[in-house]
Amino acid sequence: MDVTSGSAVYQLLSAAKTFKEIYVSEFTDGAIKEFHKWLNKEHGAHDWSYPAKFLAELEDKGDTWEENEDNVRRAIKKVVKWDICGGPLQPHEVPQVDCVISFWVLQKISKTKEEFKNNLKNVVSQIKKGGWLIIFTALNMSYYRFGKNMDKHFFLAIDGNFLRAAVIDAGLVIAKFEILPRSKVSDVLDHDSVAFLLANKKLGG
Ligand SMILES: C[S@@+](CC[C@H](N)C(=O)[O-])C[C@H]1O[C@@H](n2cnc3c(N)ncnc32)[C@H](O)[C@@H]1O
């Protein structure tokens, strides 16, 4: 399950190579509509061919970029609206899943570190015992610029130690945690590194 996708598809291209059924959640109606446009190949849908081509080149297994995209379309089982700050998702919406991915979300929706920890627990509630959480995000980032006027938007600045402790506090065991220093300088974001984290929800937790 991708918690929360926006209307993005790049992160699902490789996920759909492993997972035959994928749930997607999102908070805004606009992003859900955009995502459906792409799913249904509607006129005016966002073009995600760049990451689909990139994956085809990277894997070099003979899958075309169109197959990579259609693979995602086939795997999507349900798209649900979920306000993570409002608590766990109702079980009738989506059952607990084997793996949750969360990219660039928790710091966007949390104003404080306390809120981050609570929202992370809501995300973890969607994972089966023994299942997995994958987080990809930026560290020490306080804003990003977005939109026509490139306005600044808040992003909760956290470091690697905080992220590690919050994940353990949420009942997970960290299997892999990599921090890569920022490689490109621009005024669009002010992070100093990106973090990739893989963690397992304790069976007894
Ligand atoms: C920076 S985007 C990341 C989207 C996507 N994961 C990606 O990698 O492009 C943050 C997302 O959080 C969503 N969001 C905002 N408030 C939310 C909330 N209370 N609960 C869940 N998602 C929320 C936004 O609609 C947006 O899609």
The ligand as a MOL file (V3000), in Angstrom:
LIG
                    3D

  0  0  0     0  0            999 V3000
M  V30 BEGIN CTAB
M  V30 COUNTS 27 29 0 0 0
M  V30 BEGIN ATOM
M  V30 1 C 4.8740 15.8380 -0.7550 0
M  V30 2 S 3.4090 14.9430 -1.2310 0 CHG=1
M  V30 3 C 4.0820 13.3270 -1.4560 0
M  V30 4 C 3.3010 12.5200 -2.4330 0
M  V30 5 C 3.9590 11.2320 -2.9560 0
M  V30 6 N 4.1630 10.2480 -1.8960 0
M  V30 7 C 5.2440 11.5030 -3.6930 0
M  V30 8 O 6.2640 10.8950 -3.3650 0
M  V30 9 O 5.2190 12.2960 -4.6260 0 CHG=-1
M  V30 10 C 2.5310 14.8980 0.2740 0
M  V30 11 C 1.1230 14.3300 0.1630 0
M  V30 12 O 0.4720 14.3720 1.4470 0
M  V30 13 C -0.9020 14.5760 1.2180 0
M  V30 14 N -1.5610 15.0080 2.4730 0
M  V30 15 C -1.7310 16.2550 2.9540 0
M  V30 16 N -2.3830 16.2140 4.1340 0
M  V30 17 C -2.6230 14.8930 4.3900 0
M  V30 18 C -3.2760 14.1940 5.4570 0
M  V30 19 N -3.8020 14.8430 6.5070 0
M  V30 20 N -3.3560 12.8440 5.3980 0
M  V30 21 C -2.8140 12.1740 4.3550 0
M  V30 22 N -2.1780 12.7680 3.3170 0
M  V30 23 C -2.0990 14.1200 3.3450 0
M  V30 24 C -0.9310 15.6110 0.1100 0
M  V30 25 O -2.1890 15.6380 -0.5400 0
M  V30 26 C 0.1980 15.1010 -0.7870 0
M  V30 27 O -0.2810 14.2070 -1.7410 0
M  V30 END ATOM
M  V30 BEGIN BOND
M  V30 1 1 1 2
M  V30 2 1 2 3
M  V30 3 1 2 10
M  V30 4 1 3 4
M  V30 5 1 4 5
M  V30 6 1 5 6
M  V30 7 1 5 7
M  V30 8 2 7 8
M  V30 9 1 7 9
M  V30 10 1 10 11
M  V30 11 1 11 12
M  V30 12 1 11 26
M  V30 13 1 12 13
M  V30 14 1 13 14
M  V30 15 1 13 24
M  V30 16 1 14 15
M  V30 17 1 14 23
M  V30 18 2 15 16
M  V30 19 1 16 17
M  V30 20 1 17 18
M  V30 21 2 17 23
M  V30 22 1 18 19
M  V30 23 2 18 20
M  V30 24 1 20 21
M  V30 25 2 21 22
M  V30 26 1 22 23
M  V30 27 1 24 25
M  V30 28 1 24 26
M  V30 29 1 26 27
M  V30 END BOND
M  V30 END CTAB
M  END
